[in-house]
Amino acid sequence: MLALTGLAVATLGAAAFVGWVDLHNTDVQASVMAVAIASFAIAALFANGGWCGGVLVGLGVPLAHLYADIAGYQLPYPFPHPMSSFLALVPALAGAITGLALRAGIAQARA
């Protein structure tokens, strides 16, 4: 139960941070790096469901864009297609897979 709570808190915190980074930078590289690193860390740290938490971090970007649209916040860069924010799931998935691979490699080295 404690691990599930930790996973949920880490995922929500990382997704909120990624959304904040995306809303406050004019370049996409900072958001991509934040998504990939946070997804990697969550997937590597949490055994059960870490991959799901890692992928959910990528949803921080579309949710931040939805918040900006509802709140009337002007993004610091042109954003013509709202569905393109879901491309943040690509580095999230790559980070989660890499984190799982690291976790599996460490488990195999210990055995």
MDAnalysis code that builds the backbone (N, CA, C; Angstrom):
import MDAnalysis as mda
import numpy as np

u = mda.Universe.empty(333, n_residues=111, atom_resindex=np.repeat(np.arange(111), 3), trajectory=True)
u.add_TopologyAttr("name", ["N", "CA", "C"] * 111)
u.add_TopologyAttr("resid", np.arange(1, 112))
u.add_TopologyAttr("resname", ["MET", "LEU", "ALA", "LEU", "THR", "GLY", "LEU", "ALA", "VAL", "ALA", "THR", "LEU", "GLY", "ALA", "ALA", "ALA", "PHE", "VAL", "GLY", "TRP", "VAL", "ASP", "LEU", "HIS", "ASN", "THR", "ASP", "VAL", "GLN", "ALA", "SER", "VAL", "MET", "ALA", "VAL", "ALA", "ILE", "ALA", "SER", "PHE", "ALA", "ILE", "ALA", "ALA", "LEU", "PHE", "ALA", "ASN", "GLY", "GLY", "TRP", "CYS", "GLY", "GLY", "VAL", "LEU", "VAL", "GLY", "LEU", "GLY", "VAL", "PRO", "LEU", "ALA", "HIS", "LEU", "TYR", "ALA", "ASP", "ILE", "ALA", "GLY", "TYR", "GLN", "LEU", "PRO", "TYR", "PRO", "PHE", "PRO", "HIS", "PRO", "MET", "SER", "SER", "PHE", "LEU", "ALA", "LEU", "VAL", "PRO", "ALA", "LEU", "ALA", "GLY", "ALA", "ILE", "THR", "GLY", "LEU", "ALA", "LEU", "ARG", "ALA", "GLY", "ILE", "ALA", "GLN", "ALA", "ARG", "ALA"])
u.atoms.positions = np.array([
    [0.821, -1.195, 0.000],
    [0.000, 0.000, 0.000],
    [0.868, 1.263, 0.000],
    [1.931, 1.220, 0.779],
    [2.822, 2.374, 0.853],
    [3.533, 2.607, -0.479],
    [3.903, 1.516, -1.160],
    [4.563, 1.654, -2.462],
    [3.610, 2.260, -3.495],
    [2.349, 1.869, -3.439],
    [1.357, 2.425, -4.371],
    [1.148, 3.917, -4.116],
    [1.118, 4.294, -2.850],
    [0.985, 5.709, -2.500],
    [2.201, 6.492, -2.978],
    [3.387, 5.929, -2.773],
    [4.606, 6.581, -3.243],
    [4.625, 6.727, -4.750],
    [4.165, 5.694, -5.457],
    [4.089, 5.754, -6.919],
    [3.132, 6.850, -7.365],
    [1.969, 6.934, -6.722],
    [0.984, 7.948, -7.095],
    [1.505, 9.355, -6.827],
    [2.136, 9.556, -5.676],
    [2.665, 10.885, -5.336],
    [3.789, 11.271, -6.291],
    [4.687, 10.320, -6.566],
    [5.794, 10.611, -7.483],
    [5.285, 10.908, -8.889],
    [4.306, 10.160, -9.345],
    [3.760, 10.365, -10.686],
    [3.058, 11.718, -10.798],
    [2.224, 12.041, -9.834],
    [1.520, 13.328, -9.875],
    [2.491, 14.499, -9.761],
    [3.469, 14.367, -8.883],
    [4.457, 15.434, -8.738],
    [5.279, 15.635, -9.996],
    [5.707, 14.530, -10.590],
    [6.504, 14.621, -11.813],
    [5.674, 15.170, -12.972],
    [4.427, 14.735, -13.083],
    [3.563, 15.237, -14.161],
    [3.299, 16.732, -13.993],
    [3.098, 17.179, -12.754],
    [2.889, 18.607, -12.511],
    [4.153, 19.398, -12.843],
    [5.303, 18.870, -12.476],
    [6.562, 19.549, -12.784],
    [6.784, 19.640, -14.289],
    [6.526, 18.548, -14.987],
    [6.693, 18.526, -16.446],
    [5.750, 19.532, -17.102],
    [4.508, 19.597, -16.628],
    [3.570, 20.581, -17.160],
    [4.036, 22.001, -16.912],
    [4.572, 22.263, -15.721],
    [5.090, 23.599, -15.408],
    [6.267, 23.947, -16.312],
    [7.172, 22.987, -16.499],
    [8.326, 23.222, -17.371],
    [7.860, 23.547, -18.785],
    [6.864, 22.822, -19.264],
    [6.386, 23.047, -20.626],
    [5.729, 24.416, -20.781],
    [5.009, 24.859, -19.766],
    [4.322, 26.144, -19.860],
    [5.254, 27.337, -19.696],
    [6.457, 27.119, -19.184],
    [7.352, 28.234, -18.896],
    [8.611, 28.244, -19.755],
    [8.687, 27.436, -20.780],
    [9.848, 27.415, -21.683],
    [9.390, 27.612, -23.113],
    [10.223, 28.303, -23.868],
    [9.896, 28.511, -25.276],
    [10.442, 27.398, -26.156],
    [11.274, 26.551, -25.590],
    [11.891, 25.464, -26.352],
    [11.343, 24.122, -25.873],
    [11.250, 23.172, -26.755],
    [10.667, 21.883, -26.421],
    [11.664, 20.941, -25.740],
    [12.953, 21.193, -25.890],
    [13.960, 20.274, -25.358],
    [13.880, 20.125, -23.843],
    [13.586, 21.194, -23.134],
    [13.491, 21.116, -21.678],
    [12.338, 20.207, -21.260],
    [11.221, 20.309, -21.942],
    [10.069, 19.456, -21.623],
    [10.353, 17.999, -21.937],
    [10.979, 17.749, -23.075],
    [11.292, 16.379, -23.465],
    [12.260, 15.751, -22.460],
    [13.268, 16.515, -22.052],
    [14.230, 15.988, -21.093],
    [13.566, 15.719, -19.745],
    [12.710, 16.633, -19.292],
    [12.018, 16.442, -18.022],
    [11.121, 15.210, -18.062],
    [10.411, 15.025, -19.161],
    [9.534, 13.853, -19.304],
    [10.351, 12.566, -19.296],
    [11.422, 12.525, -20.071],
    [12.220, 11.301, -20.182],
    [12.883, 10.949, -18.852],
    [13.461, 11.929, -18.167],
    [14.153, 11.654, -16.913],
    [13.172, 11.244, -15.822],
    [12.054, 11.938, -15.722],
    [11.066, 11.593, -14.698],
    [10.470, 10.210, -14.951],
    [10.180, 9.882, -16.198],
    [9.637, 8.558, -16.528],
    [10.651, 7.462, -16.229],
    [11.908, 7.732, -16.561],
    [12.974, 6.775, -16.273],
    [13.071, 6.520, -14.777],
    [13.082, 7.578, -13.994],
    [13.247, 7.440, -12.551],
    [12.070, 6.691, -11.922],
    [10.867, 7.018, -12.324],
    [9.698, 6.356, -11.744],
    [9.671, 4.878, -12.112],
    [9.950, 4.556, -13.366],
    [9.943, 3.153, -13.787],
    [11.069, 2.368, -13.120],
    [12.218, 3.000, -12.894],
    [13.338, 2.302, -12.268],
    [13.122, 2.121, -10.766],
    [12.420, 3.044, -10.128],
    [12.269, 2.981, -8.671],
    [11.117, 2.108, -8.204],
    [10.042, 2.044, -8.970],
    [8.861, 1.318, -8.519],
    [8.679, 0.050, -9.342],
    [8.666, -1.084, -8.647],
    [8.597, -2.379, -9.331],
    [7.231, -2.599, -9.985],
    [6.187, -2.529, -9.213],
    [4.845, -2.797, -9.732],
    [4.187, -1.504, -10.185],
    [3.930, -1.391, -11.453],
    [3.244, -0.231, -11.982],
    [4.144, 0.945, -12.308],
    [5.446, 0.779, -12.166],
    [6.363, 1.866, -12.463],
    [6.304, 2.291, -13.917],
    [6.123, 1.329, -14.801],
    [6.046, 1.664, -16.227],
    [4.814, 2.512, -16.507],
    [3.715, 2.198, -15.824],
    [2.480, 2.957, -16.020],
    [2.643, 4.382, -15.484],
    [3.259, 4.497, -14.326],
    [3.519, 5.820, -13.774],
    [4.429, 6.624, -14.670],
    [5.427, 5.947, -15.235],
    [6.328, 6.638, -16.149],
    [5.623, 7.165, -17.372],
    [4.730, 6.380, -17.921],
    [3.989, 6.821, -19.105],
    [2.996, 7.929, -18.738],
    [2.402, 7.835, -17.552],
    [1.449, 8.865, -17.134],
    [2.113, 10.225, -16.939],
    [3.412, 10.231, -16.688],
    [4.134, 11.508, -16.579],
    [4.017, 12.280, -17.893],
    [4.019, 11.566, -19.002],
    [3.891, 12.212, -20.305],
    [2.567, 12.926, -20.489],
    [1.553, 12.548, -19.718],
    [0.256, 13.229, -19.811],
    [0.270, 14.584, -19.121],
    [1.362, 14.898, -18.431],
    [1.470, 16.212, -17.804],
    [1.453, 17.339, -18.822],
    [2.013, 17.089, -19.995],
    [2.057, 18.132, -21.039],
    [0.663, 18.411, -21.611],
    [-0.090, 17.398, -22.064],
    [-1.438, 17.708, -22.565],
    [-2.346, 18.307, -21.492],
    [-2.195, 17.843, -20.247],
    [-3.014, 18.405, -19.174],
    [-2.637, 19.855, -18.881],
    [-1.357, 20.182, -18.984],
    [-0.927, 21.569, -18.800],
    [-1.476, 22.453, -19.918],
    [-1.516, 21.925, -21.117],
    [-2.077, 22.701, -22.234],
    [-3.578, 22.880, -22.076],
    [-4.248, 21.860, -21.556],
    [-5.682, 21.982, -21.290],
    [-5.928, 23.040, -20.218],
    [-5.121, 23.008, -19.162],
    [-5.235, 24.022, -18.108],
    [-5.001, 25.418, -18.678],
    [-3.972, 25.563, -19.504],
    [-3.668, 26.877, -20.089],
    [-4.823, 27.367, -20.949],
    [-5.454, 26.460, -21.672],
    [-6.584, 26.838, -22.522],
    [-7.785, 27.278, -21.678],
    [-8.074, 26.528, -20.624],
    [-9.213, 26.862, -19.767],
    [-8.967, 28.160, -19.006],
    [-7.734, 28.338, -18.490],
    [-7.418, 29.515, -17.680],
    [-7.130, 30.751, -18.524],
    [-7.015, 30.589, -19.836],
    [-6.720, 31.710, -20.702],
    [-5.258, 32.115, -20.665],
    [-4.407, 31.205, -20.267],
    [-2.969, 31.468, -20.191],
    [-2.368, 31.401, -21.590],
    [-1.624, 32.412, -21.959],
    [-0.987, 32.443, -23.279],
    [0.311, 31.656, -23.239],
    [0.432, 30.638, -24.062],
    [1.657, 29.846, -24.132],
    [2.787, 30.691, -24.708],
    [4.029, 30.457, -24.260],
    [5.154, 31.267, -24.743],
    [5.633, 30.879, -26.139],
    [4.911, 30.015, -26.821],
    [5.286, 29.583, -28.161],
    [4.009, 29.319, -28.948],
    [4.081, 29.359, -30.271],
    [2.879, 29.071, -31.069],
    [2.498, 27.601, -30.944],
    [1.205, 27.365, -30.830],
    [0.719, 25.997, -30.624],
    [-0.536, 25.778, -31.462],
    [-0.359, 25.421, -32.748],
    [-1.514, 25.352, -33.648],
    [-2.371, 24.092, -33.486],
    [-1.779, 22.961, -33.102],
    [-2.522, 21.698, -33.056],
    [-2.506, 21.131, -31.636],
    [-3.626, 21.188, -30.928],
    [-3.651, 20.705, -29.541],
    [-3.306, 19.222, -29.390],
    [-3.606, 18.411, -30.368],
    [-3.327, 16.975, -30.246],
    [-1.837, 16.679, -30.307],
    [-1.042, 17.609, -30.800],
    [0.401, 17.360, -30.880],
    [1.064, 17.320, -29.505],
    [0.375, 17.796, -28.482],
    [0.946, 17.716, -27.141],
    [1.041, 16.272, -26.654],
    [0.278, 15.379, -27.262],
    [0.350, 13.966, -26.887],
    [1.640, 13.305, -27.385],
    [2.422, 14.008, -28.184],
    [3.735, 13.491, -28.578],
    [4.673, 13.364, -27.387],
    [4.329, 13.982, -26.270],
    [5.129, 13.837, -25.048],
    [5.088, 12.409, -24.523],
    [4.147, 11.617, -24.996],
    [4.093, 10.210, -24.579],
    [5.245, 9.399, -25.169],
    [5.849, 9.871, -26.256],
    [6.968, 9.139, -26.868],
    [8.190, 9.126, -25.952],
    [8.691, 10.295, -25.480],
    [9.822, 10.225, -24.551],
    [9.434, 9.613, -23.210],
    [8.166, 9.713, -22.823],
    [7.728, 9.077, -21.583],
    [7.833, 7.564, -21.696],
    [7.403, 7.032, -22.820],
    [7.491, 5.588, -23.033],
    [8.937, 5.138, -23.145],
    [9.757, 5.907, -23.835],
    [11.179, 5.561, -23.962],
    [11.866, 5.589, -22.602],
    [11.566, 6.593, -21.789],
    [12.153, 6.661, -20.457],
    [11.694, 5.519, -19.570],
    [10.410, 5.177, -19.640],
    [9.889, 4.078, -18.823],
    [10.493, 2.741, -19.234],
    [10.635, 2.505, -20.524],
    [11.235, 1.255, -20.988],
    [12.694, 1.167, -20.552],
    [13.414, 2.274, -20.635],
    [14.814, 2.281, -20.213],
    [14.928, 2.061, -18.711],
    [14.048, 2.660, -17.942],
    [14.052, 2.441, -16.492],
    [13.755, 1.003, -16.137],
    [12.809, 0.389, -16.829],
    [12.512, -1.027, -16.599],
    [13.685, -1.910, -16.981],
    [14.354, -1.567, -18.076],
    [15.518, -2.352, -18.499],
    [16.640, -2.258, -17.469],
    [16.851, -1.078, -16.925],
    [17.860, -0.922, -15.879],
    [17.493, -1.740, -14.653],
    [16.248, -1.678, -14.262],
    [15.794, -2.447, -13.082],
    [15.962, -3.939, -13.321],
    [15.617, -4.423, -14.512],
    [15.770, -5.841, -14.832],
    [17.249, -6.229, -14.879],
    [18.092, -5.358, -15.417],
    [19.512, -5.647, -15.473],
    [20.135, -5.736, -14.085],
    [19.731, -4.854, -13.198],
    [20.244, -4.899, -11.825],
    [19.757, -6.154, -11.117],
    [18.490, -6.516, -11.326],
    [17.949, -7.738, -10.699],
    [18.685, -8.970, -11.227],
    [18.992, -8.999, -12.502],
    [19.702, -10.140, -13.066],
    [21.138, -10.190, -12.570],
    [21.758, -9.049, -12.396],
    [23.146, -9.020, -11.902],
    [23.221, -9.476, -10.466],
    [22.173, -9.239, -9.674],
    [22.145, -9.650, -8.276],
    [21.909, -11.145, -8.128],
    [21.258, -11.745, -9.114],
    [20.898, -13.174, -9.020],
    [22.064, -14.075, -9.333],
])
